[in-house]
């Protein structure tokens, strides 16, 4: 049995960032990261679009607001210092309904309070920035510093940094049980590891892992599938940066939008369609029947209770399976888009969204719970990649 000062479960952006921060604070700390996959970036951290959000959307009393702006600055600095791809494209947020204008002003106020550099711009300025974009109210919110990075490049560089700093990273191994009293975990490889402290950063499995330690019993995970279309290479549509709609602030999703990646390719999406498995990326793959039954039950409860318009949201997202409906929604912000401009993409992700079973509502903010010498990151969805370096300090030092 091996002994470690800190064991981290999961080598996504949160787990890697926690390990990085711990070694910054104490270079002699003996750190182990266990990752069930054979490499980093196969799930949420590697399947996002790499946008470094500015902190626009989040109420000022939330953890997301607290860590997003600083996290974006730290991540951008890290990429620049390490010669990793980063593109400062800027971002516009557009009303798609007249009543969205009030929401635009609300987002503007939130962004300022959260430390983001933003401005309300006119249709004329919008056309200079994004000739294809359209605002029904002739106003838009502009974030000039919003940048895009390559998630896989970031993940792999942090991993190499950690290995160079003496951390142990073991792939293909995951926790199966724990002796909480003795601070020992056992794995699928029949190995035992003893920890002084343990941090659960298992993303799509964080709720299941936390229950091994009798933590987070009131929470479960609901997966939402993010599908994308790519901009056809022959299209004459010009996208310069990021074009988003004003989102529905009742749900923790930003609506389908356009994103230009660091390689210059443009994608449209993602959807937020309820999925039936934590790794249900394609067809019926990644579906566990017990899990699917639980997910279906909680989705049905959400649908029946219809808190914060969940029923309407579900109908709208389900319709986006159809290319015609997807195009109809995208044309609200990019009117010249046609069906020929959109190519179905193999790019797909699963958003690991936490549900509070007692309150029967989606958890909107980051959420961590502690018990004894264990810490469990239960909800670390967008902007978790952006916030990772800042959020890691909080996870370790709260």
C-alpha positions as CSV (number, residue, x, y, z in Angstrom):
1,X,0.0,0.0,0.0
2,X,1.3,3.4,-1.0
3,X,0.8,6.6,1.2
4,X,0.1,10.0,-0.3
5,X,-0.4,13.4,1.2
6,X,-3.1,14.2,-1.4
7,X,-5.0,11.9,-3.7
8,X,-7.1,13.4,-6.5
9,X,-9.7,11.4,-8.3
10,X,-10.0,12.5,-11.9
11,X,-7.6,14.1,-14.3
12,X,-9.9,16.6,-15.9
13,X,-9.2,20.3,-15.7
14,X,-10.4,20.6,-12.1
15,X,-8.3,17.6,-10.8
16,X,-5.2,18.7,-12.7
17,X,-5.6,22.3,-11.5
18,X,-6.0,21.2,-7.8
19,X,-2.8,19.2,-8.1
20,X,-1.0,22.1,-9.7
21,X,-2.1,24.5,-7.0
22,X,-1.2,22.1,-4.2
23,X,2.4,21.7,-5.6
24,X,2.6,25.5,-6.0
25,X,1.7,25.8,-2.3
26,X,3.9,22.9,-1.1
27,X,6.4,21.5,-3.6
28,X,7.2,18.6,-1.3
29,X,3.6,17.3,-1.2
30,X,3.3,13.7,-2.3
31,X,0.4,13.8,-4.8
32,X,-1.4,11.0,-6.7
33,X,-4.0,11.5,-9.4
34,X,-6.1,8.5,-10.4
35,X,-7.8,8.7,-13.9
36,X,-10.1,5.9,-15.1
37,X,-9.3,6.6,-18.8
38,X,-6.0,6.0,-20.5
39,X,-5.4,9.6,-21.2
40,X,-6.6,13.1,-20.3
41,X,-9.4,15.0,-22.1
42,X,-11.8,12.2,-23.1
43,X,-14.8,13.7,-21.4
44,X,-16.0,17.1,-20.3
45,X,-12.7,18.9,-20.0
46,X,-11.6,17.8,-23.5
47,X,-14.9,18.1,-25.2
48,X,-15.7,21.8,-24.6
49,X,-14.9,24.5,-27.1
50,X,-12.1,26.1,-25.1
51,X,-13.9,29.5,-24.5
52,X,-12.4,31.5,-21.6
53,X,-15.6,33.2,-20.4
54,X,-15.4,36.7,-18.9
55,X,-17.9,36.3,-16.0
56,X,-20.9,37.9,-17.7
57,X,-23.8,35.6,-16.8
58,X,-23.4,34.8,-13.1
59,X,-25.1,36.5,-10.1
60,X,-22.5,38.4,-8.1
61,X,-23.0,36.3,-5.0
62,X,-22.1,33.0,-6.7
63,X,-18.8,31.0,-6.8
64,X,-19.0,31.2,-10.6
65,X,-18.9,35.0,-10.5
66,X,-16.1,34.9,-7.9
67,X,-13.7,32.8,-9.9
68,X,-14.6,33.3,-13.6
69,X,-12.9,36.6,-14.4
70,X,-9.7,35.8,-12.4
71,X,-9.6,32.3,-13.7
72,X,-9.8,33.6,-17.3
73,X,-6.9,35.9,-16.7
74,X,-4.8,33.1,-15.0
75,X,-5.6,30.6,-17.8
76,X,-4.7,33.2,-20.5
77,X,-1.5,34.0,-18.8
78,X,-0.6,30.3,-18.5
79,X,-1.2,29.8,-22.2
80,X,0.8,32.8,-23.2
81,X,3.7,31.9,-21.0
82,X,3.8,28.3,-22.3
83,X,3.3,29.1,-25.9
84,X,-0.1,27.3,-26.0
85,X,-2.7,28.3,-28.7
86,X,-4.9,31.2,-27.6
87,X,-7.0,33.6,-29.7
88,X,-8.6,36.7,-28.4
89,X,-11.6,36.9,-30.7
90,X,-14.0,38.8,-28.6
91,X,-17.7,37.9,-28.1
92,X,-21.1,39.5,-28.8
93,X,-24.3,38.6,-27.0
94,X,-27.5,39.4,-29.0
95,X,-31.2,39.7,-28.1
96,X,-33.4,37.4,-30.1
97,X,-36.7,38.8,-28.7
98,X,-37.6,42.4,-27.9
99,X,-38.0,41.5,-24.2
100,X,-34.4,40.3,-24.2
101,X,-33.3,43.9,-24.1
102,X,-33.9,44.1,-20.3
103,X,-31.9,40.9,-19.9
104,X,-29.1,42.5,-21.9
105,X,-28.9,45.4,-19.4
106,X,-29.0,42.9,-16.5
107,X,-26.1,41.0,-18.0
108,X,-24.2,44.3,-18.5
109,X,-24.6,45.2,-14.8
110,X,-23.6,41.7,-13.7
111,X,-20.5,41.7,-15.9
112,X,-19.3,45.0,-14.6
113,X,-19.7,43.8,-11.0
114,X,-17.9,40.6,-11.8
115,X,-14.9,42.4,-13.1
116,X,-15.5,41.8,-16.8
117,X,-14.7,44.4,-19.5
118,X,-17.9,44.8,-21.5
119,X,-19.9,47.5,-23.3
120,X,-23.3,47.9,-24.9
121,X,-22.8,48.5,-28.6
122,X,-25.1,49.6,-31.4
123,X,-26.0,47.7,-34.6
124,X,-23.4,49.7,-36.5
125,X,-20.6,48.7,-34.2
126,X,-21.9,45.1,-34.2
127,X,-21.8,45.0,-38.0
128,X,-18.1,46.2,-37.9
129,X,-17.3,43.4,-35.5
130,X,-19.5,40.6,-37.0
131,X,-21.0,41.5,-40.4
132,X,-23.3,38.4,-40.3
133,X,-24.7,39.0,-36.8
134,X,-28.1,40.5,-36.1
135,X,-29.8,42.0,-33.0
136,X,-33.5,42.4,-33.1
137,X,-33.2,45.4,-30.7
138,X,-30.2,46.9,-32.6
139,X,-28.1,46.6,-29.4
140,X,-25.6,44.0,-28.3
141,X,-23.2,43.3,-25.4
142,X,-19.6,43.2,-26.4
143,X,-16.8,41.4,-24.5
144,X,-13.5,42.3,-26.3
145,X,-11.3,40.1,-24.1
146,X,-13.2,36.8,-24.5
147,X,-10.6,34.3,-25.7
148,X,-10.5,30.7,-27.0
149,X,-7.8,28.1,-26.1
150,X,-7.1,24.5,-27.1
151,X,-8.4,22.4,-24.2
152,X,-6.3,19.4,-25.0
153,X,-3.1,21.5,-25.3
154,X,-3.9,23.0,-21.8
155,X,-4.7,19.6,-20.2
156,X,-1.6,17.9,-21.6
157,X,0.7,20.8,-20.6
158,X,-0.6,20.8,-17.0
159,X,-0.1,17.0,-16.9
160,X,3.5,17.3,-18.1
161,X,4.1,20.1,-15.5
162,X,2.8,17.9,-12.8
163,X,4.9,14.9,-13.8
164,X,7.9,17.2,-13.9
165,X,7.1,18.4,-10.4
166,X,7.0,14.8,-9.0
167,X,3.3,14.0,-9.0
168,X,2.2,10.5,-9.7
169,X,-0.5,10.1,-12.4
170,X,-2.0,6.7,-12.9
171,X,-4.3,6.1,-15.9
172,X,-6.8,3.2,-16.3
173,X,-7.4,3.0,-12.6
174,X,-10.4,4.2,-10.5
175,X,-11.8,4.0,-7.0
176,X,-14.3,1.2,-6.2
177,X,-14.5,1.5,-2.4
178,X,-13.1,3.3,0.6
179,X,-12.3,2.6,4.3
180,X,-13.1,6.1,5.5
181,X,-12.0,5.5,9.0
182,X,-8.5,4.4,7.9
183,X,-8.3,6.9,4.9
184,X,-7.7,4.1,2.5
185,X,-9.2,3.6,-1.0
186,X,-9.2,0.5,-3.1
187,X,-9.3,0.4,-6.9
188,X,-10.4,-1.7,-9.8
189,X,-6.7,-2.9,-10.0
190,X,-7.0,-4.3,-6.5
191,X,-4.5,-1.6,-5.3
192,X,-4.8,0.2,-1.9
193,X,-3.8,3.8,-1.4
194,X,-3.7,5.7,1.8
195,X,-4.3,9.5,1.9
196,X,-4.0,12.4,4.3
197,X,-6.5,14.3,2.1
198,X,-8.6,13.2,-0.9
199,X,-10.3,15.4,-3.5
200,X,-13.0,14.0,-5.7
201,X,-12.9,15.7,-9.1
202,X,-14.6,12.9,-11.1
203,X,-16.9,15.1,-13.1
204,X,-19.6,13.0,-14.6
205,X,-19.3,10.5,-11.8
206,X,-18.7,12.9,-8.9
207,X,-22.1,12.1,-7.3
208,X,-21.5,8.4,-7.4
209,X,-18.0,8.7,-6.0
210,X,-19.1,11.0,-3.2
211,X,-21.6,8.5,-2.0
212,X,-18.7,6.0,-1.4
213,X,-17.7,8.5,1.3
214,X,-21.4,9.1,2.5
215,X,-21.3,12.6,1.1
216,X,-23.8,14.3,-1.2
217,X,-26.7,11.9,-0.7
218,X,-29.3,14.5,-1.8
219,X,-27.7,15.0,-5.2
220,X,-27.6,13.1,-8.4
221,X,-26.4,13.9,-11.9
222,X,-28.4,14.6,-14.9
223,X,-26.5,14.5,-18.2
224,X,-27.3,16.8,-21.1
225,X,-25.9,16.1,-24.5
226,X,-24.2,18.9,-26.5
227,X,-24.4,18.4,-30.3
228,X,-22.6,20.7,-32.8
229,X,-22.7,21.6,-36.5
230,X,-19.6,22.8,-38.2
231,X,-19.4,25.7,-40.7
232,X,-19.0,24.2,-44.2
233,X,-15.6,25.0,-45.7
234,X,-17.2,26.3,-48.9
235,X,-19.6,28.6,-47.0
236,X,-19.3,32.4,-47.7
237,X,-20.5,33.1,-44.1
238,X,-17.8,35.1,-42.3
239,X,-17.6,34.6,-38.5
240,X,-14.9,36.6,-36.8
241,X,-15.3,35.4,-33.2
242,X,-18.0,34.3,-30.8
243,X,-21.7,35.1,-31.4
244,X,-24.1,34.2,-28.6
245,X,-27.9,34.9,-27.9
246,X,-29.1,36.4,-24.7
247,X,-29.7,33.1,-22.7
248,X,-32.6,32.0,-20.5
249,X,-31.2,32.7,-17.1
250,X,-33.6,30.2,-15.5
251,X,-31.4,27.3,-16.7
252,X,-27.6,26.9,-16.5
253,X,-27.2,26.8,-20.3
254,X,-26.2,29.5,-22.8
255,X,-28.2,28.5,-25.8
256,X,-26.8,27.5,-29.2
257,X,-24.2,29.9,-30.5
258,X,-21.3,30.2,-32.8
259,X,-17.7,29.7,-31.7
260,X,-14.5,30.1,-33.7
261,X,-11.8,27.7,-32.4
262,X,-8.1,28.4,-32.2
263,X,-7.6,26.5,-35.5
264,X,-10.0,28.9,-37.3
265,X,-12.8,26.4,-37.7
266,X,-16.3,27.6,-36.7
267,X,-18.9,25.5,-34.8
268,X,-22.5,26.0,-33.9
269,X,-24.0,24.6,-30.7
270,X,-24.0,23.0,-28.3
271,X,-27.5,21.8,-27.6
272,X,-28.5,20.8,-24.1
273,X,-30.6,17.7,-24.9
274,X,-31.4,15.4,-21.9
275,X,-29.2,12.2,-22.3
276,X,-29.7,8.8,-20.7
277,X,-26.1,8.0,-19.8
278,X,-23.1,9.8,-18.4
279,X,-21.1,8.9,-21.5
280,X,-24.0,8.7,-23.9
281,X,-22.2,10.5,-26.7
282,X,-23.6,8.5,-29.7
283,X,-26.7,6.4,-30.2
284,X,-27.2,3.9,-27.4
285,X,-23.5,3.9,-26.3
286,X,-22.6,4.7,-22.8
287,X,-26.0,3.9,-21.3
288,X,-26.2,1.9,-18.1
289,X,-29.7,0.6,-17.5
290,X,-29.8,1.3,-13.8
291,X,-28.4,4.8,-14.4
292,X,-30.8,5.4,-17.3
293,X,-33.7,4.5,-15.1
294,X,-32.7,6.9,-12.4
295,X,-31.9,9.7,-14.9
296,X,-35.3,9.1,-16.6
297,X,-37.1,9.3,-13.2
298,X,-35.5,12.6,-12.2
299,X,-36.0,14.1,-15.7
300,X,-39.7,13.2,-15.5
301,X,-39.9,14.8,-12.0
302,X,-38.4,18.0,-13.4
303,X,-40.7,17.9,-16.4
304,X,-43.9,17.5,-14.2
305,X,-42.9,20.1,-11.7
306,X,-41.9,22.5,-14.5
307,X,-39.7,24.6,-12.2
308,X,-38.3,27.6,-14.0
309,X,-39.9,26.6,-17.3
310,X,-38.1,23.2,-17.5
311,X,-40.9,21.8,-19.7
312,X,-40.6,24.5,-22.3
313,X,-36.8,24.2,-22.2
314,X,-36.9,20.4,-22.8
315,X,-39.3,20.8,-25.7
316,X,-37.1,23.5,-27.3
317,X,-33.9,21.5,-26.8
318,X,-35.4,18.2,-28.0
319,X,-36.5,20.0,-31.2
320,X,-32.8,20.9,-32.0
321,X,-32.2,17.2,-33.0
322,X,-33.8,18.4,-36.2
323,X,-31.5,20.3,-38.4
324,X,-34.3,22.6,-39.6
325,X,-35.1,23.6,-36.0
326,X,-31.4,24.1,-35.2
327,X,-31.0,26.3,-38.2
328,X,-34.2,28.2,-37.3
329,X,-32.7,29.1,-33.9
330,X,-29.2,30.0,-35.2
331,X,-30.7,32.3,-37.9
332,X,-32.1,34.5,-35.1
333,X,-28.5,35.7,-34.6
334,X,-27.0,34.9,-37.9
335,X,-29.8,35.4,-40.5
336,X,-27.9,34.4,-43.6
337,X,-27.1,30.9,-42.5
338,X,-28.6,28.2,-44.7
339,X,-28.8,24.5,-44.4
340,X,-25.9,24.1,-46.8
341,X,-23.7,26.1,-44.4
342,X,-24.1,23.5,-41.7
343,X,-22.3,20.2,-41.6
344,X,-23.2,17.7,-38.9
345,X,-20.1,17.4,-36.6
346,X,-18.8,14.5,-34.7
347,X,-18.0,16.9,-31.9
348,X,-20.3,16.1,-29.0
349,X,-20.1,16.5,-25.2
350,X,-22.0,15.6,-22.1
351,X,-22.7,18.3,-19.5
352,X,-22.6,16.8,-16.0
353,X,-25.4,18.9,-14.5
354,X,-26.1,18.3,-10.8
355,X,-29.7,18.0,-9.5
356,X,-30.7,18.6,-5.9
357,X,-33.2,15.8,-5.3
358,X,-34.6,17.4,-2.1
359,X,-35.4,20.7,-3.8
360,X,-36.1,19.0,-7.2
361,X,-34.1,21.7,-9.0
362,X,-30.9,22.0,-11.0
363,X,-27.9,23.3,-9.1
364,X,-26.9,26.6,-10.7
365,X,-23.6,27.3,-9.0
366,X,-20.4,25.4,-8.4
367,X,-20.8,23.1,-5.4
368,X,-18.3,21.4,-3.2
369,X,-18.9,19.4,0.0
370,X,-16.4,18.4,2.7
371,X,-16.4,15.5,5.1
372,X,-13.5,14.7,7.4
373,X,-10.4,14.7,5.3
374,X,-12.2,14.5,1.9
375,X,-13.4,17.2,-0.5
376,X,-16.0,16.5,-3.2
377,X,-16.4,18.7,-6.2
378,X,-20.0,17.9,-7.0
379,X,-20.9,20.6,-9.6
380,X,-18.2,22.0,-11.8
381,X,-19.8,22.7,-15.1
382,X,-19.2,25.8,-17.3
383,X,-17.3,28.0,-16.6
384,X,-15.3,25.4,-14.8
385,X,-12.6,25.2,-17.4
386,X,-12.2,29.0,-17.4
387,X,-12.3,29.2,-13.6
388,X,-10.1,26.2,-12.9
389,X,-6.9,27.8,-11.6
390,X,-8.8,30.2,-9.4
391,X,-11.4,27.6,-8.3
392,X,-8.5,25.2,-7.3
393,X,-7.3,27.6,-4.7
394,X,-10.8,27.7,-3.1
395,X,-11.1,23.9,-3.2
396,X,-7.8,23.5,-1.3
397,X,-8.0,26.5,1.1
398,X,-11.6,27.0,2.0
